[in-house]
Each structure stands twice: as structure tokens, then as C-alpha cells.
């Protein structure tokens, strides 16, 4: 299970969900974030280009990284963990089988 995998890394994931087509304007956070898609899909726009995340995919998002988001056609449920800024070395997307 995804929650257990994240907890084995010392993370404390919390779930959130959005409806199909929901969007978030560009923003950034003062903390590092680990985001895992538990169901559905979401596209995050970054200065490096769009990052599409589907079920099981993970994104390590360092503090201060500007990003927007658009939820896929079936909605999305994510698991999100916050870390102290500077804990993650770089923006990194990992497919379901890579992490």
C-alpha cells in the first residue's frame, strides 16, 4: 500500500482529493513536499515543463518551486507529506515502478 511505503521512509502522508477538471493557479510552498497519486491523474506545470502524474507516480517538490495544477478527467486522490525546506535536493518525478 502507498501509505505504508511512504511511512517506511519516515513520511507522514495525508490524503486529499479534487474533482475532474479542477485547477490550481501557479504557487509555491515554504516546505518540501512529497506527492503520490493514489488514484486518478494530475498535471503539474513547472518551469521545467508539464509533469503528468498518474496512479502510483511520485513527485518530490522542493520548497519554492513554482507550479500550477490541472486535475485529470477522472479526478485525483493524492497522498501528501511535508518536509523541512531543503530536505529534497531537486524536483523529481518517479513513475509507479521507480520508487
N, C-alpha and C positions, 0 to 999 in steps of 0.2 A: 504494500500500500504506500502511496506517495507520502502521506503524513509521517509514517514510520521511517521512511528513507530520510526525510528531512530532519526528523528528531535524532536519528543516529549521527547526523552531522552537528548536533548541538543547537539546531534551529528550533524555533517555536512558531510553527505556521498557524495562520488564521485564515479561514475561508472568506471569500466574497464572491458575489455573482453580479452579472449585468445581463440585460436583455439584448436580443439581436438588434444590431444597428446602433447601440449606444456609443457615444463618443466622449473623449476627454480632450480638452484643449491642451496645447503644449504647456508643460510644467516640469518642475524638478523637485527633488526631495533633499532634505538635510541629513539623510541617513542612507546607508546602503540597503538595497532590497534584493531578496531572492524571491522570484516569482515562478511558480509552477502551475501550468494549466492542468486542472483536474478533469475538465470536460469542456467541449466546445473549442472555440478559437478566438484569437485576438491579434490584431496587427498593431505594432508599436512603431511610430515614426520617430526616427532618431537622426542626428546629423550624419550618421554613417549609412543611412538609408532605412527602408522599412524592414522590420523583423516580424515575420509571421510565426505565431506560436499556436500549436495545436495540442491536443490531449497528450500529456506526458512530457511536453517540452518545458525547458527551464531557461530563465533569463537571470543572469547576475547583473544588477543595475547599480553602478556606483553612485554615491551621493553627487548631486549637482548635474547629473546627466539629463539634459532636456529631452522630453519625449511626449508625444501625444498618443492616443489610442483609439482604435475603432474595433468594436466587437463584431464577431462573425455572425453569419446568418442563423446559427442555432444557439446564440448566446454564449456565455462563458462562465465557468466557475474556476477560480484560481485559489491557490494557497500562497500566502504571502508571509515572509519573515523579514523583520527589520534587524539590521546590524549597525554597529557604530560606524560612522563615516570613516572611510579609509580601510575598512576590513576587506573589501573586494578590490583586486588590482585593476580590473578592466571590465568594460561592457562585454558580456559573453553570452551567446545563445547556444544551448545544447539541445539536440534532438532527444527524444524519449530514450533511446538506447545508449546515449553517450554519457549519461551521468549516473 
